[in-house]
Amino acid sequence: MSDETNDLRARLDRERAKIGNTAFNKPATNATNGKDDNEILRLAKLSTIHYDKEREASAEKLGVRIATLDSAVKAERSKITKEQTDFLPHWNNEPWPERVDGAVLLNRLRGHFLRHVVLPKHADVALALWALRTWVFDCFDVTPYLAITSPTRRCGKTVLMTILYWLCRRAKKNDHMSKASIYRSVEAEQPTLILDEVGWVVDMKDERQGILCGGFERLGFVEICEGEGADITTKRYSTYCPKAFGLIGKLTPTLMDRSIDIRMQRKGKGDKVERLRRRDNPDHQEFRRQCLRWADDNREALATIAPKEPAGLNDRAFDAWEPLLAIAECVGGDWPKLAIEAARALSGGESAGEERGVEVKAKGYRRAHFEDAFSRYLTPPDGGQNDATRQIEGARACERANADETGTSAAFCKRAENNLHGNEKCKKPANDEGLHACTLRNPQPDDKHQSGHPIGASRPFRSDVEDDLTIPKSLDRRGEICAQCGRPGTVTEVWFGDRQAFVHPHCRDAWRAAQDAVFNQRSRLDAGSSL
């Protein structure tokens, strides 16, 4: 072997040794840094008291000053808090890189809602403004709720709630929330709560009602005791955040008064919409980024806008619509006009006034004429003993025409029940418990008595009502699907608490019994979760 070859090999060995030493030393440095990072992460997860006990020893172990260690631990804790706060993937959004035209953004949001859901007139305007408002809700003193209601199933509520879940700021969709989870979540995360088909929102006795009603304004708080023994202190939690409710029927009166009501209906044969997939998609991500950028650029401008109260809205309705009107005014273009028209159509204006007028007229008619109508149903043509079936039929006839005034219909039904059991003295119940108990204990007659005349009656069913008053269309509908049996036919409006549906007359008792069972089951679940 030549000397030249030996020299070449020696040079290669020296180069390999240099490379080997470098590769060996670098991982050692990374390993050291990794141990330091793990130690800082461990310290950041400790409580304040435990960290104070270990900080001096840990600083000496890491070879740093205590102040340096404190800064590193503080930074790590901030990172952990942010990760815990933004725990849903669609909460992490970067602002859109370019300035966003608000009018264009709202028009695109309207189109997105209409592409996937059949909506009432003006609802697309309200939904677009409401979704954008969730990104700037902290700029206002009031946050209007969104009540997405329907008379029966399969009206598009869940699809609409899903769209809101992907478009709104920090939206979280829950089927159940305990009292503590609501105010702790609102305080820590300031989310948009999407609550779909949760029974407790219509339970007046549920403690969470106060949290929901108070969270309508910035001054809504819950104050609780924390700690043990001598260390007990009080702490206030904010309940102020946007909330959207989806349900069959109506919310409690107080919540409805704080909400913008979107009344959904089943789509007709000619209504075509694009199917919505439940998962996130690039369109939703782009909307969120653009909403975030618009919010960042317009917060200061929104703080200076004070919309004028439009004619046709009461004080509470204007409270609910003021943030949306301010956004529309900030955006400009056609949006101020569109927002005012939507506010009047959905929360006031001529249509709402006409509806209230019909209700007042109907209530006046009931007070003046229903007792006479009821007595005619109770009294047989021959003047003999009252027939029990006729009594119940008469009570239910009044109930159908008097669906919106449960106190009066309960009195009629209670009178029938008392007469049925030989009690001459009738006591008017304070609520609809007598009505519910009576209808459950006394089943409807079979179908053949429902198609024309009540048993023993000599005139058409409900003719005394129809002659003197045009009942609102919502009380009696033909050719629709029964919410209980799913078959088409003539359906009537029926209520269970604040829950509304349209069912066949002979399906009312079965529907009420089913609602009662669901309500009892949910009450047991809620009671178990609060223990």
RALINRA-V54680 format. One line per field, one symbol per residue. phi: phi as a letter, one per 30 degrees, with the letter a starting at -180 (. if undefined). Layout:
# RALINRA-V54680
phi = ???
This chain:
# RALINRA-V54680
phi = .ddddddddddddddddddddddddddddddddddddddddddddddedddddcddddddddibdddddedddddddddddddddcdcedddbceedcdcdddddddddedddddcbdcddidddddddddddddbdddbcbbddccccadadhcjddddddddedcddhdbcbdabdedddddddddchdcdccchcdddccdddddedddddddbdddbccbcbjbhdcdbcbccdcdadbbcbadjbddeddddcbccccdbddddddbbddcddddbeddddeddddddddddbdddddccbdddddjcdddddeddedddddddddiiddedddddddddcblidddddddddddddddddddbdddddddddcdediddddddddddddddddddbddbdddddddddddddddcicddccdddbcdddddddddcdddddddcdbcdeidcbedidddddcaddeeddbbcicdddccicdkdcbdbbbicccacbdedcdddddddddddddddddddddddd
